[in-house]
Structures are given as C-alpha cells and as structure tokens.
Amino acid sequence: MDSNLLPLLERIASALERLSPPAPSLGGLESADAFIWHPALGRLSPVAHVARVDIGLLRGVERQRNMLLENTLHFARGLPANNAMLWGARGMGKSSLVKAAHAQANLVDGKPAPQGQGRVALVEIQREDLSTLPELLALLRESSRRFIVFCDDLSFEREDADYKALKSVLDGGIAGRPANVLFYATSNRRHLMPREMIENESSTAINTSEATEEKVSLSDRFGLWIGFHNCAQDTFMDMVRGYARERDLPIGDADLVRRANAWSLARGGRSGRVAFQFIEDLTAELSAQG
C-alpha cells in the first residue's frame, strides 16, 4: 500500500468512528431515579427533578389511581405486575398519575428515598424512539434495579416499524420481557390508532374481523387497561379547591368557584389540566396584588 494513503485512510476511519453511535451504556444509574432514553447517544440522561403533581391533588380519578398505584407498588416489592395503558380524555391526569405513582413507590417511611436509591427508576422514551425499545430493554436487563419505561401520548397513524417493535416487546419475544422492567403508556386513543384507520383496514380486508382484531390487538397486550373520562362540574371544582388549599390562596370559595367557572367556559372544557392552568393564573394574579 502506498504510504501516502495511510494518513488519508486513518482520517476516514476516525471520521467513521465519530459518526457511528456509541455502544449503549448503563453509566450513571446511581445518580437519579428518573431518566430520559437517548438512543443516539446510547445512554440514559438523569432527571434530578421530575415535573410531577402530588398524588393527593389528583381528583376525580380515585379508581384509576388505586389501580395503577397498587400495580406499581407490587412491582416495587418484587411481586408480579402488569404493563399498563392509561387511555382517554385529555388533561385528566394520565401522565401525572404515572409520575405520582412512581414517586409513591419510592417513599421510605413517608419520605422520598435519596436520589439513586429508589426502589423503581422511571425511564421516559419518546414516541419516535420506540423502534429502539429492544435495545433499551436489553440494556436494562443487565441492571439490578427495577424500571418503569414510560411513553407519553402514544398513538400510531399507520402500522410502522414502531408499532411492530412495541408489539414484539409486549409479547415478550423469545427472550421474554425482562423481569425488572414494566412498560407504562398514555394515549388519548383507546386502541392507539384512529377509528377511521381501523375501519378502512376492515373494509378492504378479505376477513374483516381478523383485520380489526389485528389493529386492536396491541392494546390487548397491556395487562392493565385504565380509562379516563371527561370530568363533571363538581369534580372540576374539587380539583380547583384542592390546588387552592395546597397553595393557601387568599380567596373566598364563592369567588373561587365563579372565577373557575368563567375560566373553564373560556377554555371550552373542564379537566385537571384546565384546573391547574386556572390556579397558575390565579396564583400569579393574587401574588401581584399582594
């Protein structure tokens, strides 16, 4: 080989190494109890402070709260537990409940465990990274910690590679789901796909029942399926009053109800998210007046 080519080949090799993704690593697991999965970097980025709401402030979803919390505590104690799908109305606390249940599972004598010492770690994966789920689970399988892998606002517009990757993971495949991992997801759609997509597939299939069953089968692979529904007026006011008490806002109940109703009418709906946004605005207004 021409010796003049060696420096060029070395530079090409170095460039290719920089372009290739790093090998996945579990480094830093002791630094936190919540992480974000970055497949391009091959690592979990720690999240020191999770944006969460105290579980006691989640009103109108007591049944759903009890179901998910019980499942999460079972998992934290090393008992059998199910993958969970939280589906339904927007703004009713689906993702807030996942984060709140995770916090409850890591309480020790009523207080949060020191960072990195919680019984369960929460790992957030983005919808567009679902195709890397097998890689993530293979990595987590090597750890002695327990993990809840969480995907927020999960849905599919078509049966793409991400759909198949998630379905394979929930099925377990030949290796089976790691015993130290659960998968939690939230979705506004009951079956993760638009109704018109399911209907279109059924109308063009030779066997319509089989086509429909295939489209809804992904949801069926979640052992725990928890529905959330639009909240009534009294539930909405319970949410508002709970937030107001938690912040010790200097406002009478009649004025609070009147202003909360006006806010919800302007927003065109009632939900836990709307209640929180109202309290945020009210807190700022009352603070400015004080």
VMD Tcl script that draws the C-alpha trace (Angstrom):
set ca {
  {0.00 0.00 0.00}
  {1.19 3.48 -0.87}
  {2.46 5.07 2.35}
  {0.98 8.39 1.24}
  {-2.51 6.84 1.53}
  {-2.15 5.84 5.17}
  {-2.85 9.30 6.69}
  {-5.94 9.63 4.48}
  {-7.26 6.19 5.49}
  {-6.66 6.97 9.15}
  {-8.65 10.20 8.87}
  {-11.50 8.32 7.14}
  {-11.51 5.68 9.88}
  {-11.59 8.34 12.59}
  {-14.48 10.13 10.88}
  {-16.47 6.89 10.63}
  {-15.91 6.22 14.34}
  {-17.26 9.67 15.19}
  {-20.34 9.12 13.02}
  {-21.19 5.71 14.45}
  {-23.36 5.72 17.58}
  {-21.62 4.85 20.84}
  {-22.21 1.49 22.46}
  {-25.17 1.64 24.89}
  {-24.10 2.23 28.47}
  {-25.73 1.98 31.91}
  {-23.38 4.50 33.46}
  {-24.83 6.93 35.99}
  {-27.74 4.78 37.20}
  {-26.89 5.61 40.79}
  {-27.25 9.35 40.24}
  {-31.06 9.58 39.92}
  {-34.40 7.77 39.98}
  {-35.66 9.15 36.66}
  {-34.03 9.16 33.24}
  {-34.64 10.02 29.59}
  {-33.53 7.49 26.99}
  {-31.33 8.98 24.24}
  {-30.72 6.20 21.69}
  {-28.48 8.36 19.51}
  {-26.15 8.80 22.49}
  {-26.60 5.23 23.72}
  {-27.28 6.31 27.28}
  {-29.81 7.33 29.90}
  {-29.74 11.01 30.90}
  {-30.61 11.53 34.59}
  {-33.50 13.81 35.59}
  {-32.88 15.23 39.05}
  {-36.29 16.83 39.50}
  {-39.33 15.26 37.82}
  {-42.18 17.67 36.96}
  {-44.95 15.99 38.94}
  {-48.10 16.69 40.92}
  {-48.64 15.21 44.38}
  {-50.88 12.16 44.14}
  {-53.29 13.67 46.68}
  {-54.09 16.51 44.26}
  {-55.29 14.18 41.51}
  {-59.06 14.34 42.00}
  {-61.85 12.54 40.18}
  {-59.59 9.61 39.24}
  {-59.57 7.71 42.54}
  {-60.37 4.33 40.98}
  {-57.72 4.77 38.30}
  {-55.22 5.99 40.90}
  {-55.76 2.97 43.13}
  {-55.38 0.52 40.23}
  {-52.11 1.98 38.95}
  {-50.66 2.61 42.40}
  {-51.34 -0.96 43.52}
  {-49.72 -2.35 40.35}
  {-46.69 -0.07 40.79}
  {-46.23 -0.97 44.47}
  {-46.45 -4.67 43.61}
  {-43.68 -4.20 41.07}
  {-41.54 -2.20 43.52}
  {-41.83 -5.05 46.03}
  {-40.75 -7.66 43.52}
  {-44.24 -9.09 43.04}
  {-45.90 -9.85 39.67}
  {-47.22 -6.72 37.91}
  {-48.70 -5.78 34.52}
  {-47.77 -3.41 31.74}
  {-50.30 -0.56 31.87}
  {-52.11 1.55 29.29}
  {-53.80 4.74 30.51}
  {-56.18 5.98 27.82}
  {-58.97 8.51 27.46}
  {-59.88 12.17 27.87}
  {-57.20 14.82 27.51}
  {-55.97 16.65 30.58}
  {-57.39 14.21 33.12}
  {-54.08 13.32 34.74}
  {-52.88 10.23 32.88}
  {-49.19 11.14 32.71}
  {-49.40 12.93 36.08}
  {-50.66 9.71 37.64}
  {-47.77 7.67 36.23}
  {-45.24 10.11 37.70}
  {-47.11 10.35 41.00}
  {-47.30 6.55 41.35}
  {-43.57 6.33 40.68}
  {-42.92 8.86 43.45}
  {-45.12 6.91 45.87}
  {-43.26 3.69 45.13}
  {-40.00 5.37 46.17}
  {-41.18 6.66 49.55}
  {-39.31 5.38 52.59}
  {-41.13 5.98 55.87}
  {-43.24 8.58 54.10}
  {-40.26 10.47 52.68}
  {-38.61 10.31 49.23}
  {-35.64 7.97 49.05}
  {-32.24 9.61 48.42}
  {-31.55 10.17 44.72}
  {-30.46 6.96 43.04}
  {-31.68 4.76 45.88}
  {-35.36 4.47 44.97}
  {-36.86 1.02 44.52}
  {-38.00 1.88 40.97}
  {-36.44 4.08 38.30}
  {-38.62 5.84 35.70}
  {-37.28 5.87 32.14}
  {-39.03 8.08 29.59}
  {-38.87 7.06 25.94}
  {-40.11 9.30 23.14}
  {-42.73 8.07 20.69}
  {-40.31 8.40 17.77}
  {-37.72 6.24 19.56}
  {-39.96 3.19 20.07}
  {-38.05 1.24 17.43}
  {-35.09 1.24 19.86}
  {-37.12 -0.39 22.65}
  {-35.47 -3.81 22.20}
  {-32.07 -2.14 22.54}
  {-33.18 -0.30 25.68}
  {-34.67 -3.39 27.29}
  {-31.54 -5.42 26.55}
  {-29.58 -2.73 28.36}
  {-31.92 -2.55 31.38}
  {-31.92 -6.34 31.68}
  {-28.29 -6.11 32.79}
  {-29.11 -3.90 35.79}
  {-30.14 -4.97 39.28}
  {-32.55 -2.01 39.51}
  {-36.25 -2.11 38.62}
  {-37.52 0.16 35.83}
  {-40.78 1.55 34.52}
  {-40.33 2.51 30.87}
  {-42.82 5.30 30.16}
  {-44.09 6.58 26.79}
  {-46.44 9.56 26.92}
  {-49.10 10.30 24.29}
  {-48.68 7.05 22.41}
  {-50.51 6.61 19.10}
  {-49.89 5.34 15.59}
  {-51.01 6.68 12.23}
  {-50.04 3.52 10.42}
  {-48.62 0.10 11.17}
  {-44.98 1.11 11.01}
  {-41.80 -0.30 12.49}
  {-42.51 1.38 15.84}
  {-45.87 -0.39 16.10}
  {-44.25 -3.75 15.42}
  {-41.37 -3.07 17.83}
  {-43.75 -2.27 20.69}
  {-45.97 -5.25 19.90}
  {-42.94 -7.54 19.94}
  {-41.79 -6.14 23.28}
  {-45.21 -6.55 24.89}
  {-45.43 -10.11 23.57}
  {-42.07 -10.78 25.17}
  {-40.49 -12.49 22.18}
  {-38.19 -15.45 22.61}
  {-36.23 -13.76 25.41}
  {-39.31 -12.59 27.29}
  {-39.82 -9.19 28.91}
  {-37.09 -8.51 31.48}
  {-38.39 -9.28 34.97}
  {-37.07 -5.93 36.19}
  {-38.97 -3.83 33.60}
  {-42.59 -2.67 33.18}
  {-43.96 -0.60 30.30}
  {-46.45 2.22 31.03}
  {-48.03 4.32 28.27}
  {-50.68 7.01 27.95}
  {-52.87 7.69 24.93}
  {-55.91 9.74 24.02}
  {-57.00 6.83 21.81}
  {-58.49 3.66 23.18}
  {-56.86 1.41 20.57}
  {-53.82 3.63 19.79}
  {-54.96 4.15 16.19}
  {-57.58 6.44 14.60}
  {-61.00 4.83 14.30}
  {-61.11 5.61 10.58}
  {-57.86 3.71 10.06}
  {-59.27 0.61 11.72}
  {-62.48 0.91 9.69}
  {-60.57 1.39 6.42}
  {-58.48 -1.70 7.10}
  {-61.64 -3.69 7.82}
  {-63.40 -2.57 4.63}
  {-60.51 -3.64 2.36}
  {-59.64 -6.91 4.12}
  {-60.76 -10.32 2.96}
  {-61.61 -11.24 6.54}
  {-62.80 -8.01 8.19}
  {-62.92 -9.39 11.73}
  {-59.31 -10.54 11.55}
  {-58.16 -7.16 10.22}
  {-59.92 -5.29 13.02}
  {-58.62 -7.70 15.64}
  {-55.07 -7.17 14.41}
  {-55.39 -3.40 14.78}
  {-56.73 -3.50 18.33}
  {-54.52 -6.37 19.47}
  {-51.72 -4.06 20.60}
  {-53.95 -2.53 23.29}
  {-54.94 -6.01 24.44}
  {-51.31 -6.77 25.21}
  {-51.38 -4.37 28.14}
  {-52.44 -6.34 31.21}
  {-53.78 -3.21 32.90}
  {-56.06 -1.04 30.78}
  {-57.26 2.09 32.63}
  {-59.78 4.51 31.13}
  {-60.08 8.24 31.91}
  {-63.25 10.20 31.14}
  {-64.33 13.84 30.98}
  {-64.93 15.32 34.41}
  {-68.20 16.71 35.76}
  {-68.64 20.18 37.22}
  {-68.35 19.07 40.85}
  {-65.20 17.06 40.11}
  {-63.65 20.06 38.38}
  {-64.36 22.23 41.42}
  {-62.84 19.60 43.72}
  {-59.67 19.85 41.65}
  {-59.68 23.65 41.84}
  {-60.30 23.70 45.59}
  {-57.55 21.13 46.16}
  {-54.98 23.21 44.31}
  {-56.15 26.40 46.05}
  {-55.80 24.82 49.51}
  {-52.40 23.39 48.66}
  {-51.19 26.88 47.76}
  {-53.10 28.56 50.58}
  {-54.57 31.14 48.22}
  {-56.30 34.09 49.91}
  {-59.68 33.84 48.15}
  {-63.21 33.00 49.27}
  {-64.93 29.87 47.99}
  {-67.74 31.72 46.17}
  {-65.24 33.92 44.31}
  {-63.06 30.90 43.54}
  {-66.00 28.97 42.06}
  {-67.16 31.94 40.00}
  {-63.75 32.58 38.53}
  {-63.01 28.90 37.91}
  {-66.30 28.50 36.03}
  {-65.55 31.55 33.89}
  {-62.09 30.16 33.13}
  {-63.42 26.74 32.10}
  {-66.06 28.34 29.87}
  {-63.39 30.40 28.15}
  {-61.31 27.26 27.63}
  {-64.30 25.31 26.34}
  {-63.99 22.40 28.74}
  {-63.18 21.09 32.22}
  {-60.25 18.85 33.14}
  {-57.45 18.52 35.63}
  {-55.16 20.38 33.25}
  {-57.61 23.28 32.93}
  {-57.94 23.42 36.74}
  {-54.15 23.56 37.14}
  {-53.79 26.26 34.49}
  {-56.51 28.32 36.20}
  {-54.72 28.04 39.56}
  {-51.42 29.05 37.97}
  {-53.03 32.20 36.59}
  {-54.87 32.93 39.82}
  {-51.74 32.43 41.92}
  {-49.83 34.94 39.81}
  {-52.69 37.46 39.96}
  {-53.12 37.23 43.74}
  {-49.36 37.41 44.27}
  {-49.15 40.56 42.18}
  {-51.96 42.15 44.20}
  {-50.27 41.25 47.48}
}
mol new
graphics top color blue
foreach p $ca { graphics top sphere $p radius 0.5 }
foreach p [lrange $ca 0 end-1] q [lrange $ca 1 end] { graphics top cylinder $p $q radius 0.2 }
display resetview
